Each structure stands twice: as structure tokens, then as C-alpha cells.
Amino acid sequence: MNQPISSIRLAMPEDRYGTHQVLNQAQPASGFNAFTGDEVLKAAIQREAPWAAQRCAALGAVAGDPAVQELARLANRHDPELRTHDRFGHRVDWVEFHPAWHELMSLAWKHEVPNLTWRTGERGGHYARAVLSYLWNQVEQGTACPTGMAYASYAGFSAEPALAIWAEKSLGTQYEFSRSEVGRKPSVVIGYAMTEKQGGSDLRETQTTARLSHTGDYHGATASWYELTGHKWFCSVPQSDGFFTLAKVNGGVTCFFLPRTLPDGSFNRFFVQRLKDKAGNRSNASSEVEYAGTLAIRVGEEGHGIREILSHAHLTRLDFAVGSAGLMRQALTLALQHTTTRQAFGTPIAERPMMLNVLADMAVEVEAATLFALRIARATDGMQTNEHEKLLARVATPAAKFFNCSRAPAIANEALQCHGGNGFIEENPMARLYREAPLNSVWEGTANMMCMDVRRAMMRTPETIDALAAEWRPLAGQDRRFDAQVAHTQRLIAAALEDEFLARPMTEAVARTLQGAELLRHGSSEVADAFLGTRCDAGHWGSHFGTLAGGTSSAAARRIVRRANVFA
């Protein structure tokens, strides 16, 4: 006889969620200080800009703050949205962001990430600001785009009297998201709109045109206003307060600065056609824009626009080299925390011999990239007063931009491997880093463009080759592997000057040799030995991370990993 369902007592475990108990999951990479826990960074600031240590420590705490990490997740989870019109039908061409984006921007401005160089009178301003940028790129890379552009823009403002008020406002530390005219703002956000559909990196192909409109007073200075007509294929941060851009005047490419809001409070004719749907850098808005009778102030002489904008490009390229090193550092930190706090086969993953090899190999690569980028920052500090630093910066900056930005995806991929499938889930910050990693290599000039620039600098100014040699010469005889790398690089330089086909291997050799020099000077003995035994000793390194050989012992690898672990 069948019993009624209501009388049947189902057998239930005492704890109905017993199978949901979470075991052996990694701990989040939070609650640390990305500066005070980083031996390489602390020593670097102590050498070059000890006055900035407190600032760096304050920002390092922000990078490890779980609440700030949640802001980064939210800013990338909720994409910016374009508003072409308001609800009454007026054209506004504005971009709306999740509140997390604005909180991050406020933190960046508060901690002087965009402008410490220009705010301080201390020695090593570019160097200290590079460390701040390195740390900020471990917070959120989308907001690192406007901080980097604001940093570079000061060079253009300070050279043009009509933009003196913009130079003043670019030093502000209070972020404000509004359409207010520059005179009423505590600080400004700056964008760049250079490339066009038909030209890409070849700015000589600019089709946008400009004609003189009028000359008049602008915040106490005389400004030459032009009307611009054309399209820009890439305009970063279209909600910025103003933009540097290029247009042709009588056939000559000329530099302009375009305020979003005009002196009378009206909005400039700046039409955002659409936002780019990017693979990474999701929190940041990039766009296509149209100029149609758009008013802009001429910067520099007519026809000299590319030369003018290249004075900014050095700083943006430096910032990309630094930023990619910071991204690599964040990926390494995530990999170290995951493998240290999750077990496999009875031990923490980080203690398995093969994983130890991987982590140590990644740590060597990250330290080399970090010291390389900071060497360029030090050269930038000396460009105005030291001929050697000026020559070195001219050739080494594009080399660092090429090499660090190209290595970031490899580090991100290996860090993802350390996480396994967990790293490929969007809730894990590793997924965001993986999508972000290739970006810097294609913005502000691709790898080939950078290598072409290195070769061009050597051909136009042979003294740049002498400057490289002067970096390596004091280290001669310290290590046979470094000596061999120097000889190899010098042969490639000579060959590449004859044949552009060899520009990329030559630039890579220059980068590796500069990295080796910095590690010999400032790295630990284990890191320098592992670098020279792999990157500079043929046959002792594979094509993937985790192939350390050439004499690197497991004991040395443990010391390398301990040195790199901000949680140790």
C-alpha cells in the first residue's frame, strides 16, 4: 500500500550543506603594502629619491587595500556608457562611469600619480613619479591611462604661454568630474586625439584640417584660435577637460590644444561618434570623435606639430614601460599568493620544485623589467643637464617601451597558469590582468614602431650608441656572460644599421644588456646570476618560464622567490 507523500520522512544529512564546505582555496592577495613589501622598489627609492618614500608607502597601502581592489573590479565590471544627448535632445557628448571609476580617479589625483614630477622641486622627480605609476598600475590600469596622459601633457602646457592656466590646473590634486570651464576647476584631466583611420601611427597622414579663426585673450594670455574639421580614430578618455590633437594648416601638420568647454561656458563642437569595444582596459573610455568647426589653440609653430607632440611622447613611452613593469609585478604578486596559500599533492603549490622554478623565473623577469624602466626614469631626470642621460634616454626609452610592453603578456600568461582555471574566471583579478597585458604594446606605437625609432636614433645620432657603451663599459670583466652579451649586442647594432630586417633582434639585445647591467649594479647576486645564466647564456633557457638552468639551484630559486614575495 502506498504511503501519502506527506508521511514519508526523507533521509537528510544533519548538515544539508556539508558538501559545500570550502577547503584548500587560495587566500586573496590583499592586506599588503605594494611598496614596503617590495625589496626592489624600496631600495630604488632609497637610492634616487628618498624624499618620496612616505608618498610611495601611502600609495603602496592603497594597492593592497581590499576595498580599493573591489573598486577596481566594479570599475571594470560596469563599462562606461556614451550619452550623445540629454533627455531634452541637446547634444552633450558625455560619458557616464560607475562611481567606482571616480573614486579611483580621486585616489590617483590625491596621491599625485599624474603630477608629482611637476609639483616637487626635489631631485629625481621623474623617478619618484615613475614609482608611483608603477604602484598605481597594480591598482587599476584603466585609470592609469588618464594619469599617464596628464603627466605627459605638462610638457605641452609649459611650452605654450596661452596654456599657462592649464599648466597651473594640471598640478591640482583634487579630481573633479564636471563640464566646468578650466578657470573654475581644481584640477584637469587631459586626453590625446592623434591617430586617424587612414594613418594609424603615421601621423604625417593626418587629414584633419585647421584654419585660423581669431586671436584673442585667454585667461590673461594671447591665444591663436583655429577651427578644426576632421575625424580621429582613437581619442582616449573623451570626457577629459581638454585634448592635444593634430591638424594640417596649409598642408603642414600642426599641434593644437582643444578645450571641451569654451571660455563663455559653452561646450566646444566635439562630437563623440562611438566608444571602442576593447578587449581589455574596460574601465577606460576610448572613442572615435568628429571635429566640425571645433575651436582649438595652436601649440608651437604651424607645420611643426609632429616635433611638438614627440616631446610628450617620450614621457608617455616611459610611462608605458613603467606601467607594464607594474602590471607584471601585480601578476607575480597574484601568482605568489595563490601558489603559496593553496596546496597540491600535500604541500603548498609554491614548494613543488617545478613551480619554484616558474616563480623564480618570473621574479627574475619582473625585477629586470622594473630596474630597466626605472633606469629610463633616471635618465629622463637628467635630460636637461646631462648629455649622457639625454642620449641614453633617446635610444633606451623606445627600447624599454618595446621590450617591457611585449614581455607583459608572457608574464600574465604564466601567472594565469599558476592559478589554473581559477585565474580564468572574471571574479579573479588575474582574468582582468590577462586581458589588459597586451594593451601597452599597441598604444603609443607598436613594437615595430619602437624598434624603428631605436634604429633611427642610432642612425641620426651615433652618439646614442656611445651612450649605451658607456652604460656597459664600467661592468666589463665582472661576468663573462655579460661581456659576451655586450659583444653580441654590439655586433647586432652594427648589422641592424645596415639592414632594418635586424632592428627587432638588435633592440631586444639592447634591452637585455641594459637589464643585465642594472641587475649587476642593483640586483641580488642570485637574481643577477639567474638572469645572466639564462637570458645572456645561449642554450641555458627555454622558450617558457620555469626553464631556469645554467647553474641556478633550487636553494637560490627559493631566495629569489622570498625576495619577490610582498607577503613574506
N, C-alpha and C positions, 0 to 999 in steps of 0.2 A: 504494500500500500504506500502510495506516495505521500510524503510529508509536505505540508504547506511551506512555501519558501520562507515565510516569516519565522518558522520554528527551527530552521536549520542554523546552527551556530558555526559560522565559518572559522576555520583554524587560522589565526593571525599571529604573527610573531609578536613578542612583547614590545619590541620597538619596530613599528611598521616602516621606519626609515633607516633601519640598521644597515642596509646595503648602500646608503647614501653617505656613510661616514667618509670624510675626505682624508686620505692618507698619502704621504710621500709627495706632496705638491711643493714646488719651489716657493720660497719667500719672495715677496715683491722687492724690487730694487728701489727702496725708499728709506727715508730716515738717515741719510748720509750727507756729507758735505763734499761736493764735487771738486772743491779746491783744496781744503785742508787734508782730504784723504788722498790727494794726487801728489805723489812724491816728485814727479817730473815738473808739474806746474808750480808747486811751492818753491822748488829750487830755482826755477826760471825767473819768477818774480823777485826772489831774493837777490839774484844776480843783477837784474836790469832795472827793476822799478820797485824797490821795497816799500816805497811810499804808498803803493796801491794794494798792498797785501790785505788790509782790512776791507777794502771795497770788494776784492775778489772773494774773500771768505764769506762776506754777506751774500753775494750772488751764488756762491757755491752751495750755501744752505738752501737757497731758493730751488736750485736744481734737484736737490734730494727731498724736497718737501712733498709729501703725498697729495696735499691739497692742490699744489701747483701742477703736479703731474696729472691730476684729474682735469684741471683747466685745459691742459694740452690735449687730452683725449676728447673733451667736449668740443673744443675749437675745430678739431679735425673730423668729428662725427657730424657736425652741423655745418654744411658748406655755406659760404657767403652767397647771397642772392642779389641779383641785379633788379633795381627799380628804375625803369626808364621814365615813368610818370608818377605823379602823386594822384590821389583819389579824385582830384578835380580836373585832371587832364593836363596839368602843367608838366613840361619836360623837366626832370630833375637829375637824371643820370647819376644815381647814387647807388651805393652798395650797402646792404644790411648784413651784419655779422651777429653771431651768437655772442652773448655777453662775455663768455669766457675769452674770446679774442681780445676784447677791450681790456679785460683785467690783465691779460698777458702783456699787452702793449704798455699799459700803465706801469707794470713791473719793470719792463725793459727800459723805459724812459727814466723811471725813478732811480735805477741802478746805473745810469749813464752809459748804457751799451751803445747808443748811437753817437755819442759826442764827447766821451771822456778825453780823447786826444785834444780836442779844441778847447775844452774847458780848463784844462790844467796847464800850468806853466812849468811843471816838473819835467825832468829828463825822462825819456822813454815813454812819451805819451802814446805813440802808436803801439808800442809793445804792450803796455798795460791795457789799452783798449782791445788789443788782439786777444789777450787772455779773457777779458770779459766776453768777447764774442765767442770764443771757444767754449766758455761755460754756458752762454745763452743757447748755443746750438745743442746743448744737452737738455735744454728745457723744451723748446718748441721751434722747429725750423721754419715754419711758415712766417712767424713774426720776425725771424732773423733776416728775411728779405728786406722789409722796410727799415730795420735798424742799420743794415749794411748800406742801403742807398742813402739814408740820412747822413751816415758817416762820410761817404764819398762826396756828397753834394756840397759840403762846406768849401771844398776847393774851388768850386764854381762861383759860389756866393762871394767869397773873399776877394776874388779877382775882378768882380764887376761892381763898381760903386752904386749902380742903380739897385742892386740887390742887397744893400747893407742891412736892411731891416730883416731880410730872410736869414742872413748870416747870424744876426742877433737872436732871432727866434729859434734857429736850429740848435742853439745852446740850451734851450729850456729842458727841464726835467719833469714837467707836468704834462702828461698826454691829454689831449682833448679831441674828441671825435665830433667835429662840427663843421658847418659851412661858413664859419665866421671869416671875415677878411683878416689878412695876416696881422695887421696892426692891433687887432683885438684878441689875438691868440697867445697863450703862454708858451707854446712850442709848435713846431710844424712837422708834418710827415711829408716826405718827398718821394716822388716816383720818377721813372725814366721811361720815355717812349721813343725808341730809336729805330728798331727794325721794321721793315715793310715786307709785304708779300713777295715782291719780285727780287728782293736783295738779300734778305737774311743778314748774315754777318758782314756782307759787303756794303758798308754804309755809303759808299760812293754812288750806289744805285738808288739813293733816295729820290722819290718822285714828288714828295710834298713840296709845295712852293710857298713863298712868302713875298709880300710886297709891303713897303713902308706905309704905315697908316698915319702916324703923327709922332711928334716928340714932345714930351711934357714932364711936369713934375711928378715924381713918385716917391712919396714919403721922404721928401727933402732932397731928392737927387733927381738928375735928369735921365729919363729913360727913353730909348728909341723903341716905339711900339710898331709891330708888324702884324698884318693879317695873314694867317696860315690857312692853306687849303690842302687836304690830303687825308690819307688813311695811315694808321700804324697797326701792324700785325701783332705786335706784343707791347702792351703797356702794363707794367707791373703796378699793383696797388692803385687802381684807378680812383679810389676815394681819397687820394692824397691831396694835400693843400696846394701843391704845385708840382710841375714836371720840367725836367730838362728834355729837350727834343731837338730834332734836326729838320731843316727845310732848305730848299735851294733858293738863293737870291741871285737872279741873273745867271743861273747855271752853277753857282758856287755853293757847296754845302756849308751851311751856317748854323751855329748853335743858338738856341733860344731857351728862355725860361717862361713857362706858361702858368700863371696863377689860375686856380679853379674859380676863385671869387675875385671880382674886379674891385678897384678902389671905391666905387659907388655902392658896393654891396650886391650888385647883380652877379648872376652866375655866368661865367665865360661859356662860349659856344664849344663845348667839349662833349661830344656825343659817344656814349659807350654802346657799341653795337652788340656785343655779347661777351660773356665771361668764358674763359677757356676751361674745358673739362679735362683737368690734368690727371695724370697717373698718380702723382704724389703732390706734396705741398698743398694739400686740400684746403687748409685753413686760410690760405692767402688767395686773394682775388687777382687773377691776371686776365687781361682783356684785349679786345680789338676796339680801337676808337677812331672817330672821324673828326677832322677839323674842317669847319666851313665858316670862314670869316672869324676864326678864332684868334684872339689877341695874345701876343707873346712879346716879351722883351728880348732884344738881341743881346747875346753874351759874346764878347770878343768881336773880332772883325768879320765882315762879310767874307765868305769863302774859306774861312779858317775853322769851320765847325768841327771837323774830324780831329784836328790837332787839339782843339779845346776840350773835346769830350774825352780824349785819351788821357788827359791829366786827371780825370775822375776814374778812368778805367783801371789805372794802376791800383787804386785803393779798393775798388770792387773786386779785382782779381785777388788781391791779398786777402780780402775778407772771405772769398770763396775757398781759398786754400786753408785758411784758419777754420772756417766753418765745417769743411769736410773732415778735417782732423778732429774737431769736436764731435761730429756725428760718429766717427769711428770710435772715439773714446766712449760715447754713450753705448754703442753696440757692444763694445768689450765689457763695459760695466754690467750690462744686462746679462751677457753670457756668463760672466764670472759669478754673479749672484745666483743664476739659475743652476749652474753646474755644481756650485758649492753647497746649495741647500736642498738639492734633490738627489736621491740615491738611486743607484742601479747596480745590481749584482753584489749587494752587500756593502757598498762604500759610496760616499759622495761621488757623483759623476766626475768632478774635477780631479779626483785622486786616481782615476783609471789612467794607466800610462799613456794610452793614445790620446785621451782628452787633454792630459797635461801637456803633451806635445803641441796640440792645437792651440790651447790657451796661451802658452808661452810664445808660440809663433805669432799669434795675433798681437800679443802685447809688444813684441819687438817692432812689428809693423806700425802700430799706433804711436809708440814713442818716437820712432824715426819720423813719422809724418808730423807729429807735434813740434819737435825741435826744428824741423825744416821750415815749417810755417812761421815759427817764432823768429828764426834767423832772418826771414824776409821782413818781418815787422821791425826788427832792429835795424836792418838796412834802410828801411823807409824812414826811420827816425833820423838817420844820418844823411839823407839825400841832399839836404840843403847846405851842409857844411863839410862833407867828406866825399872826395871824388871816388874813392874806392867803393864806399857804400852806394853811391849813386850808380856806378857802373854795375855793381853786383845786383842791385835791385832791378835794373833794366833787363837783365837777362834771366835772373833767377825767379822773378815774380811769375812770368808766364810758365816757367818750368814747374814751379810749385803748384800753380793753378791746374795745369795739365795733370801732374802726377798724383797729387793728393786727391783731386776730384775723381780721377779714374780708379784709384785704389779703394775708395769708399764703398762701392758696390761689392767688391770682393770681401771686405771685412763684414759688411752687412749680411752677405750670403752665408759666411761661415758662422757668424753669430746666430743666424737662424738655424743652421744645422745643430748648433749646441742646444737649442731649445727643442728640436724636433717639431712635431706637429703643433705643439702648444704655441710656438712662435708665429705660426701662420694664421692665427686667429686674431681678428681685429681688436678684441679686448686686450690683447697683449701689445705693449708699445713696440715690440720688435717688428710687428707687421707694418706699422707706420714708418719705422726707420728703413725697412727693406724697400718700400715704395719711394721713399724720399732720397735714398742714397745716390741714384744716378743723376739727380737734377743739376747739381752744381757743375757737372762736367759738360752740360749742353747750354747753360746760360752764360752770358758774357764771353762767348767764344768757345767753340768746341775744341776737342783735343787737337785736331789738325791745325786749327787756327792758332792755338797756343804754341805748338811746335814750329809753325811757320814764323811766329813772332820771335821765338828764340833764335832761329836761324837768321832772320832779318836783322836782329840786333847785332849779332856777331859779324855779319857782313858789312853793315853800315858803320859800326863802331867796334873795330877789332880789339880795342882796349877792354871790352867786356870779357874777352877770353883771358886776358891777362888778370882781370879781377878774379875770375874763377881759379886760376892757377895760384893766385896769392892766398886764396882760402885754403888750398890743399898743401901748399909748399911747407908750412911750419910743421906739418904732421908726417913729413917724409921720413921713412925709416922706422916708424913706430910699429908698423904691422905690414908684413909682406903682402897680405891680401888687399889692404888699402892701396899700397903702392901699385899693385897690379891693376886695381880698378882705375886709378888715376891714369895710368898709361893707356888702358883700354879706352877711357873716355876721351883722352887727347887724340887718339887715332880716329875715333868716330867723329869728333868735331872737325878735323881736317877733311875727312871724307864727305861729311854732310855739307860742308861749304861748297864742295864741288858738285854734289848731287842731292837735290831735295828729297829723293827717294829714301835717304837715310836720316831725315830730320827727326822722325819719331824715336828710333833707337838711340840716336845721339842725345835727344832731350831726356829720355829715360836714364841714360848713363850719367848725364849731368846731375839729375835729381838724386840718383842713388849715391853718387860720390859726395854730394853736399850733405846728404843724410848721414853717410858714414863719417864724415868729418865732424858733424855735430855730436854724434854718438861717442866718438873718441874723446871729444872735449868734455861732454856733459853727461853722457850715459853711464850706467853702472858697467862694471867690467863684464858681467855676464851678458847684458843686453848687447854691448858693442861686439863681444866675441861671437854671439849668435848671429848678429847681423852680418858681420864680415865673413863668417863661415858659411853663410847661405847666399845672401844677396850679392856678395862680391867674390865668391869662390865657386867657379863653374863645376857642376856635377854634384854639388852637395846640397841641393834644394830642389824639391819637386815643383810641380805646377799648382799645387794646392797648399793651403795652410795645414799644419800638422806634419810637415815633412822635414822638420829640423833634423839635421845630421851634421856631419863635418866636425864632430867633437863636442857638441853640446850635450852635456849629461843630464839625466833626469833630476839630479840634485840642483844643477844650475837652472833648469827649467822651473823647478819649484820656487827658487829665489826670484826669478823673473816674474812669475805669476803673483807671488806675495807682494812684490814691488808695485804691481799694477792694480791690486785689489783695494778699492776705496773702502771696503768693509773690513779689511784686515786690522 
